């Protein structure tokens, strides 16, 4: 986690400042890594314009990753309540972030889930 923080800040700065990434197509529905992605669903969502699918996927994978991670037997109940709220908080926090940053977290969540799956499978 400590190694991720400088990468996160550097990626945030690069995506906000890089002129080369403006309106450069990426893949699928993501047309600009330096801007928030939205999918046009036929009607306008207030304050958003379209559906932030990448952000929703990031929140869902964060929730699933949290469910996959084992908790200790003596875990504080207050802390577990806060931890269950974190995927929702991060989803709303990242709604207007650059799609490249959200994509970074989504891929990180998917790789962490795969790692946790193999660790859980090795224990059994």
C-alpha positions in Angstrom: 0.0 0.0 0.0 2.9 2.4 0.8 4.3 1.8 -2.7 1.0 2.5 -4.3 0.6 6.0 -2.9 3.4 7.7 -4.8 2.3 5.8 -8.0 -1.3 7.1 -7.4 -0.2 10.7 -7.0 2.2 10.6 -10.0 -0.5 9.0 -12.2 -3.0 11.6 -11.0 -0.6 14.5 -11.9 0.3 13.0 -15.3 -3.3 12.4 -16.3 -4.3 15.9 -15.3 -1.3 17.7 -17.0 -0.5 15.6 -20.1 -1.7 17.3 -23.2 -0.8 14.2 -25.3 -3.5 12.2 -23.7 -6.4 14.6 -24.3 -9.0 13.0 -26.6 -6.7 10.1 -27.5 -8.8 7.0 -27.9 -8.0 4.0 -25.7 -10.2 1.0 -26.1 -13.9 -0.1 -25.9 -15.9 2.8 -24.6 -13.0 4.7 -23.0 -12.2 7.5 -25.3 -10.0 9.7 -23.1 -7.8 8.5 -20.3 -7.4 12.1 -19.0 -11.1 12.8 -18.5 -13.9 11.0 -16.6 -15.6 8.4 -18.8 -19.3 8.3 -19.3 -21.5 6.0 -21.3 -24.5 7.6 -23.0 -27.5 5.4 -22.0 -30.2 7.4 -23.8 -31.1 9.8 -21.1 -29.2 12.3 -18.9 -28.3 11.4 -15.3 -28.3 14.6 -13.2 -24.8 16.0 -12.4 -23.2 13.1 -14.3 -24.4 13.3 -17.9 -23.9 9.5 -18.5 -23.3 6.3 -16.7 -19.8 6.1 -15.1 -19.4 2.4 -15.8 -15.7 2.1 -15.1 -16.2 3.7 -11.7 -19.1 1.4 -10.8 -17.0 -1.6 -11.9 -14.1 -0.3 -9.7 -16.5 -0.1 -6.7 -17.9 -3.5 -7.3 -14.5 -5.1 -7.6 -13.4 -3.3 -4.4 -16.4 -4.8 -2.6 -15.8 -8.3 -4.0 -12.1 -8.1 -3.0 -13.1 -7.1 0.5 -15.4 -10.1 0.7 -12.6 -12.4 -0.5 -10.1 -11.2 2.1 -10.3 -13.2 5.4 -10.8 -11.2 8.6 -9.2 -11.9 11.9 -11.4 -13.5 14.6 -10.9 -10.6 17.0 -11.7 -7.9 14.5 -13.2 -4.7 15.9 -16.9 -4.4 14.9 -16.6 -0.7 14.4 -13.7 -1.1 12.0 -15.5 -3.7 10.0 -18.4 -1.3 9.6 -16.1 1.4 8.3 -14.4 -1.1 5.9 -17.8 -2.1 4.4 -18.4 1.6 3.7 -15.1 2.2 1.9 -16.1 0.8 -1.5 -19.1 3.1 -1.6 -17.0 6.0 -0.5 -14.3 5.3 -3.1 -17.0 4.9 -5.9 -18.4 8.4 -5.1 -14.9 9.9 -4.7 -13.7 8.6 -8.1 -16.8 9.6 -10.1 -15.1 12.7 -11.5 -11.5 11.4 -11.6 -9.7 10.7 -14.9 -10.7 7.4 -16.4 -7.0 6.3 -16.5 -6.8 6.6 -12.7 -10.0 4.6 -12.2 -8.7 2.0 -14.7 -5.5 1.7 -12.6 -7.5 1.0 -9.5 -9.8 -1.5 -11.3 -6.9 -3.5 -12.7 -5.2 -3.4 -9.3 -8.4 -4.7 -7.7 -8.7 -7.5 -10.3 -5.1 -8.5 -9.8 -5.4 -8.5 -6.0 -8.6 -10.6 -6.3 -6.7 -13.2 -8.4 -3.8 -13.2 -5.9 -6.3 -13.7 -3.0 -8.0 -16.5 -4.9 -4.8 -18.4 -5.4 -3.8 -17.8 -1.7 -7.2 -19.1 -0.5 -7.0 -22.1 -2.8 -3.5 -22.9 -1.6 -4.6 -22.9 2.1 -7.3 -25.6 1.4 
